[in-house]
Amino acid sequence: MSNRPVSRISLRDFDARRDQIGKELIEAAENVGFFILVDQERPSKQEIEEMLDLSARYFVLPDDVKSHYPFIREQNSGWEKDAQIRPSTGVADPKESLQLQYFRRNTYWPQDLPDIPEFHGTCLKFMESVHDLSMKILSFFAIALGFPPSFFSDAHDLSSEDCLSTLRLLRYHDITGKVSDIPEWRAGAHTDFDVLTLLFQETGGDGLEVCPGREAHTSFAQGDDWTAVPARTGEITVNIGDMLMAWSDDRFKSLYHRVKAPRPDGNLKARNSMAYFNQPRPHILIEGPTKKYEALSASQYILNAMKRYYQPTEIPK
């Protein structure tokens, strides 16, 4: 393990401090691949707490209720349990998750959940809030790459009704009383295949470890130096995804990260977190300023990733 410095970037007085904030964001993206945002106006700490509570209430529902909207690999949507296999470990992560794409909100989101009537509206409001913040951050990257400031917001236009951005609710299993069955990892080492990921953790749910892609010397950074990132409710951990790495011709390097399982004397309760994956509209071409890599549509990029990480599923009619 390595005690790398972790960039904590305050968004306080955003409009008045745009230049300073932009400088800090680009420096962190170029050199490390991730940073922590604090003091953001929205989503506020209260909104994040409410959303984490809502997520926890969803996951305690019976599996036969959650399975009304099963995960569909080709659509990157729905509920899954113990189904995501990391190439770095060869086994499924011990967790369950629900993936919500904004444009499927009226067709493939859980409806009429027992005792959670506010689920749909709260998730919708939270996604819109996180999306707005994401576009503010990405505008700095667009300018740094020589694109118009609205380049990424145009590519991720939620009003287009086909933007692939996804909110993922996650719950790693409670392993209390199962000391002999504790795995080494709750999530194996990986990079995200999206443009930019905003991760929301809950205080007490430690385990996240990161290794900057620029410093990785082996496949999945095995044997390389990793740094623990403490979980604090209200803070937002942001990491560069593979799409942005390709879009920037490797100027911004994606980040390896993993979730280590607790020690037998650690916090063995369920671990809750949420991740918002900024993913463009399907037809948008991922191509950098110098065209270092062959252009690939966002839909094909995501489908390729789904095939790597999930078993085939049948698409319902």
C-alpha positions in Angstrom: 0.0 0.0 0.0 1.1 3.6 -0.7 0.1 6.8 1.0 -0.3 8.8 -2.2 -1.7 12.3 -1.8 -5.4 12.4 -2.6 -6.6 15.6 -4.3 -9.6 17.1 -2.5 -11.1 19.8 -4.6 -13.5 22.3 -3.0 -16.4 23.5 -5.2 -17.3 26.3 -2.8 -18.1 29.6 -4.5 -18.0 27.7 -7.9 -18.6 30.6 -10.2 -16.2 33.0 -8.5 -13.4 30.3 -8.4 -13.9 28.7 -11.8 -10.3 29.2 -12.9 -8.8 27.8 -9.7 -11.2 24.8 -9.7 -10.5 24.0 -13.3 -6.8 24.1 -12.8 -7.0 21.7 -9.9 -9.3 19.3 -11.8 -7.1 19.1 -14.9 -4.0 18.6 -12.8 -5.6 15.7 -10.9 -7.0 14.1 -14.0 -3.6 14.3 -15.8 -1.5 13.0 -13.0 -3.6 10.7 -10.9 -6.9 10.0 -12.7 -9.2 10.6 -9.7 -10.1 13.3 -7.1 -12.5 13.9 -4.3 -15.1 16.7 -4.6 -16.2 18.5 -1.5 -18.4 21.6 -0.7 -20.6 21.0 -3.7 -24.0 22.8 -3.7 -25.8 19.8 -5.2 -26.2 17.0 -4.6 -26.0 18.1 -1.0 -25.0 15.9 1.8 -28.6 15.6 2.8 -29.7 14.6 -0.7 -26.9 11.9 -0.7 -27.9 10.6 2.7 -31.5 10.4 1.6 -30.6 8.5 -1.6 -28.3 6.1 0.3 -31.2 5.4 2.7 -33.5 4.8 -0.2 -31.1 2.4 -1.8 -30.7 0.4 1.4 -34.5 0.1 1.7 -34.7 -1.2 -1.9 -32.1 -3.9 -1.3 -33.8 -5.4 1.7 -36.9 -6.1 -0.5 -37.4 -9.8 -1.3 -35.4 -11.0 -4.3 -38.6 -12.0 -6.1 -39.7 -8.4 -6.0 -36.4 -7.0 -7.3 -36.2 -9.7 -10.0 -39.3 -8.2 -11.7 -36.7 -6.0 -13.6 -33.7 -8.4 -14.1 -30.4 -7.2 -15.4 -30.2 -7.2 -19.2 -26.6 -7.2 -20.4 -27.3 -5.7 -23.8 -29.1 -2.8 -22.2 -27.0 -2.3 -19.1 -30.1 -2.0 -17.1 -31.9 -3.8 -14.2 -31.2 -5.8 -11.0 -28.4 -8.4 -10.7 -27.1 -10.4 -7.8 -23.7 -12.2 -7.7 -23.5 -11.9 -11.5 -20.6 -9.5 -12.4 -17.4 -11.4 -13.0 -14.2 -9.4 -12.9 -11.5 -10.6 -15.3 -9.0 -9.7 -12.5 -10.4 -12.3 -10.1 -12.4 -14.7 -12.3 -15.2 -14.8 -9.8 -18.4 -12.8 -9.3 -18.3 -9.9 -7.0 -20.3 -10.7 -3.8 -22.9 -8.0 -4.2 -26.1 -7.0 -5.8 -26.9 -3.9 -7.8 -29.6 -2.0 -9.7 -28.7 -0.1 -12.8 -31.0 2.7 -13.8 -30.7 4.5 -17.2 -32.4 7.8 -17.3 -34.1 7.4 -20.7 -35.6 4.1 -19.5 -37.2 5.7 -16.5 -40.7 5.0 -17.8 -40.1 1.6 -19.2 -37.5 -0.3 -17.1 -37.4 1.2 -13.7 -39.0 -0.6 -10.7 -42.5 0.6 -10.2 -44.9 0.4 -7.2 -42.3 -0.9 -4.8 -43.7 -2.0 -1.4 -43.2 0.7 1.2 -41.1 2.9 -1.1 -43.6 5.0 -3.1 -41.0 7.8 -3.5 -38.4 5.5 -5.2 -39.0 6.7 -8.8 -39.2 10.4 -8.0 -36.2 10.5 -5.7 -34.0 8.6 -8.1 -35.0 10.8 -10.9 -34.2 14.0 -9.0 -30.9 12.6 -7.8 -29.8 11.6 -11.3 -30.6 15.1 -12.7 -28.6 16.7 -9.9 -25.6 14.5 -10.4 -25.8 14.9 -14.2 -25.7 18.7 -13.8 -22.6 18.5 -11.6 -20.9 16.1 -14.0 -21.4 18.4 -17.0 -19.9 21.3 -15.0 -16.8 19.1 -14.4 -16.6 17.8 -17.9 -16.8 21.4 -19.4 -13.2 21.9 -18.0 -12.0 18.8 -19.7 -13.6 19.8 -23.0 -11.8 23.1 -23.0 -8.5 21.4 -22.1 -8.8 19.1 -25.1 -9.6 21.9 -27.5 -13.3 21.1 -27.8 -16.2 23.7 -27.2 -17.2 24.0 -23.5 -20.5 22.3 -24.3 -18.9 19.3 -26.1 -19.6 16.7 -23.4 -22.9 18.1 -22.3 -24.1 17.9 -25.9 -22.9 14.3 -26.1 -24.7 13.5 -22.8 -27.9 15.4 -23.5 -30.5 13.8 -21.2 -33.4 15.5 -23.0 -32.5 13.5 -26.1 -34.1 10.4 -24.6 -31.3 8.1 -25.6 -28.4 9.2 -23.4 -26.8 6.1 -21.8 -25.8 7.6 -18.5 -26.5 5.2 -15.6 -27.1 5.4 -11.9 -26.0 2.2 -10.2 -27.1 1.4 -6.7 -24.8 -1.1 -5.0 -25.0 -3.3 -1.9 -22.1 -5.6 -0.9 -23.4 -8.5 1.1 -23.4 -8.6 4.9 -20.8 -11.1 6.0 -21.4 -11.0 9.7 -20.9 -14.5 11.2 -19.3 -15.8 8.0 -15.7 -15.2 8.9 -14.6 -18.4 7.2 -16.3 -17.3 4.0 -14.9 -13.8 3.7 -13.6 -13.3 0.2 -10.4 -11.2 -0.4 -12.3 -8.7 -2.6 -15.8 -7.3 -2.6 -15.0 -5.9 -6.1 -12.0 -7.1 -8.1 -9.6 -4.6 -9.7 -10.9 -2.8 -12.8 -11.3 0.4 -14.6 -14.7 1.9 -15.5 -15.5 2.0 -19.2 -17.5 5.2 -19.1 -16.4 8.8 -19.5 -16.5 9.9 -15.8 -17.7 8.2 -12.7 -19.0 9.9 -9.6 -19.0 7.6 -6.6 -21.0 8.2 -3.4 -19.8 6.2 -0.4 -21.2 5.9 3.1 -19.2 6.7 6.2 -18.0 3.4 7.7 -18.0 1.6 4.4 -14.2 1.6 3.8 -12.5 -0.7 1.4 -12.1 1.3 -1.7 -8.5 1.2 -3.0 -7.1 3.0 -6.1 -4.0 2.7 -8.4 -3.5 5.4 -11.0 -3.3 3.9 -14.5 -0.1 5.8 -15.2 1.6 4.0 -12.3 0.3 0.5 -13.1 2.9 -1.9 -14.5 0.9 -5.1 -14.6 -2.4 -6.3 -15.8 -5.1 -4.9 -13.5 -2.2 -3.4 -11.4 -1.6 -6.7 -9.7 1.4 -6.3 -7.4 1.5 -2.5 -7.9 1.0 0.1 -5.1 -2.5 0.9 -4.1 -3.9 3.6 -1.9 -6.9 3.4 0.4 -9.7 6.0 0.0 -11.7 6.4 3.2 -15.5 6.5 2.8 -17.2 9.7 3.9 -20.9 10.5 3.4 -21.3 13.7 1.4 -18.0 13.6 -0.4 -17.8 12.5 -4.1 -15.0 10.4 -5.4 -14.5 11.0 -9.1 -12.5 8.9 -11.5 -11.6 9.0 -15.2 -13.1 6.2 -17.3 -11.8 4.4 -20.3 -13.9 6.5 -22.7 -12.4 9.7 -21.6 -9.0 8.2 -21.8 -9.6 7.3 -25.4 -11.3 10.7 -26.1 -8.3 12.5 -24.7 -5.8 10.3 -26.6 -4.4 9.1 -23.2 -3.9 12.6 -21.8 -6.3 11.7 -19.0 -5.6 8.1 -17.8 -8.4 5.9 -16.4 -8.0 4.6 -12.9 -7.7 1.1 -11.5 -9.8 0.6 -8.4 -11.1 -2.2 -6.3 -13.0 -2.8 -3.0 -11.2 -4.9 -0.4 -13.2 -7.1 1.9 -13.0 -6.2 5.6 -10.8 -8.1 8.1 -12.6 -10.5 10.4 -12.5 -7.8 13.2 -13.7 -5.0 10.8 -17.1 -3.8 9.7 -18.8 -6.9 8.3 -22.1 -5.3 7.7 -23.5 -4.7 4.3 -21.6 -1.9 2.4 -23.8 0.6 0.5 -22.6 2.9 -2.3 -23.8 4.5 -5.5 -22.1 5.3 -8.7 -23.2 7.6 -11.6 -21.6 6.6 -14.9 -21.5 9.4 -17.5 -22.1 7.6 -20.8 -22.9 9.4 -24.1 -25.7 9.0 -26.6 -25.4 5.8 -28.6 -24.4 7.3 -31.9 -21.7 9.6 -30.5 -18.2 8.7 -31.8 -15.4 8.4 -29.2 -12.5 10.0 -31.0 -9.6 12.1 -29.6 -8.2 15.4 -31.0 -5.3 13.6 -32.7 -7.3 10.5 -33.6 -4.8 8.2 -31.9 -7.4 5.4 -31.7 -10.0 4.3 -34.3 -13.4 6.0 -33.7 -15.9 3.8 -32.0 -19.6 4.6 -31.2 -20.6 4.9 -27.6 -23.1 2.0 -28.0 -20.5 -0.4 -29.4 -18.0 0.7 -26.7 -20.4 -0.2 -23.9 -21.6 -3.4 -25.5 -18.0 -4.6 -25.8 -17.6 -3.9 -22.1 -20.8 -5.7 -21.1 -19.6 -8.8 -23.0 -16.4 -8.8 -21.0 -18.0 -8.6 -17.6 -21.4 -10.3 -17.8 -22.8 -13.6 -19.0 -25.2 -13.5 -21.9 -28.9 -12.8 -21.2 -32.0 -12.9 -23.3 -33.6 -9.6 -24.2 -37.3 -9.7 -23.3 -39.7 -8.9 -26.1 
